[in-house]
Amino acid sequence: MKSNITRSLILVVSLSVLVLLVACAPAATPAPASANSITGIVWQWTTVTDQGKTTTIPNPENYTIVFNTDGTLNGKADCNSFTGVYTQESGGFTIKLGASTMAFCGEASLDVQYTQLLSSVAAGGPDGAGGLALETAGGAQRMLFKNGGPAPK
C-alpha cells in the first residue's frame, strides 16, 4: 500500500514539474523569412549520416517536421507528435522541442533517435536540391529531409 502511494506521489510530482517546464519555456522568436524559406512545408526525414555511415529511413512520412513562420514547429516521430520552437540565424539553427506524446512505438521505431537528433541540431537550411539538411554540432550527424508537400493550414 505504501509503495502505491509513493508511486502515485512521484507521478504527480513528475507531471507537475513537466507542466511547469512547458509553461516556463521561452516564447518563440520568429525566424526570418528568406528566399529559401523552409516554412510551411511538411519535411520528411529520409536519411541520417553518423560517423560516415548513412542510414535510409524506412518510412519518411512517419518522421516529419513543419517549421512555422512564427518560430514554432510541430511534427511526428513515428506514433508520437511533438511541438517546439526554433531559431534560424546566420550563425546557426536551433530546435527546442516542447510538448510531446510519449507512446511506445515498437522496437524498430526511430522515434527516440529522431527527437534526440532534432534536439541537438546546430545548423541547417535548404540543401540546394529542394530538400532540407539539419546537422548536429560540428556536422557529427547530418539529417536529410524531402519536401512532403505544403503543411495543412
LINMO-V729460 format. One record per residue. RES is the residue in one small letter. SS is DSSP state (alpha for helix, beta for strand, coil for the rest). PSI is psi as a letter, one per 40 degrees, with the letter a starting at -180 (* if undefined). OMEGA is omega as a letter, one per 20 degrees, with the letter a starting at -180 (999 if undefined). Layout:
# LINMO-V729460
res: {RES & RES}
ss: {SS & SS}
psi: {PSI & PSI}
omega: {OMEGA & OMEGA}
This chain:
# LINMO-V729460
res: {m & k & s & n & i & t & r & s & l & i & l & v & v & s & l & s & v & l & v & l & l & v & a & c & a & p & a & a & t & p & a & p & a & s & a & n & s & i & t & g & i & v & w & q & w & t & t & v & t & d & q & g & k & t & t & t & i & p & n & p & e & n & y & t & i & v & f & n & t & d & g & t & l & n & g & k & a & d & c & n & s & f & t & g & v & y & t & q & e & s & g & g & f & t & i & k & l & g & a & s & t & m & a & f & c & g & e & a & s & l & d & v & q & y & t & q & l & l & s & s & v & a & a & g & g & p & d & g & a & g & g & l & a & l & e & t & a & g & g & a & q & r & m & l & f & k & n & g & g & p & a & p & k}
ss: {coil & alpha & alpha & alpha & alpha & alpha & alpha & alpha & alpha & alpha & alpha & alpha & alpha & alpha & alpha & alpha & alpha & alpha & alpha & alpha & alpha & alpha & alpha & coil & coil & coil & coil & coil & coil & coil & coil & coil & coil & coil & coil & coil & coil & coil & beta & coil & beta & beta & beta & beta & beta & beta & beta & beta & beta & beta & coil & coil & beta & beta & beta & beta & coil & coil & coil & alpha & alpha & alpha & beta & beta & beta & beta & beta & coil & coil & coil & coil & beta & beta & beta & beta & beta & beta & coil & coil & beta & beta & beta & beta & beta & beta & beta & beta & beta & beta & coil & coil & beta & beta & beta & beta & beta & beta & beta & beta & beta & coil & coil & coil & coil & coil & coil & coil & coil & coil & coil & alpha & alpha & alpha & alpha & alpha & alpha & alpha & alpha & alpha & coil & beta & beta & beta & beta & beta & beta & coil & coil & coil & coil & coil & beta & beta & beta & beta & beta & alpha & alpha & alpha & coil & beta & beta & beta & beta & beta & beta & beta & beta & beta & beta & coil & coil & coil}
psi: {d & d & d & d & d & d & d & d & d & d & d & d & d & d & d & d & d & d & d & d & d & d & d & e & i & i & i & h & h & h & h & h & i & i & d & f & i & e & i & e & h & h & h & h & h & d & i & h & h & h & f & e & h & h & h & h & h & d & g & d & e & e & g & i & h & h & h & i & e & e & e & i & i & i & a & h & g & b & e & i & i & i & i & a & i & i & h & h & i & d & e & a & h & i & h & h & i & b & i & i & i & f & i & h & e & i & d & e & i & e & d & d & d & d & d & d & d & d & e & e & h & e & i & i & a & i & e & e & f & e & a & h & h & h & i & i & h & e & f & d & i & h & h & i & i & i & h & e & i & i & i & i & *}
omega: {a & r & r & r & r & r & r & r & r & r & a & r & a & r & r & r & r & r & r & r & r & a & a & a & a & r & a & r & a & r & a & r & r & r & r & a & r & a & r & a & r & r & a & a & a & a & r & r & a & a & r & a & a & r & r & a & a & a & a & a & r & a & a & r & r & r & a & a & a & r & r & r & r & a & r & r & a & a & a & r & a & r & r & r & r & r & r & a & a & a & a & a & r & r & r & r & r & a & a & r & a & r & r & a & a & a & a & a & r & a & a & r & a & a & r & r & r & a & a & a & r & a & r & r & r & a & r & a & r & r & r & r & r & a & r & a & r & r & a & r & r & r & r & a & r & r & r & r & a & r & r & a & 999}
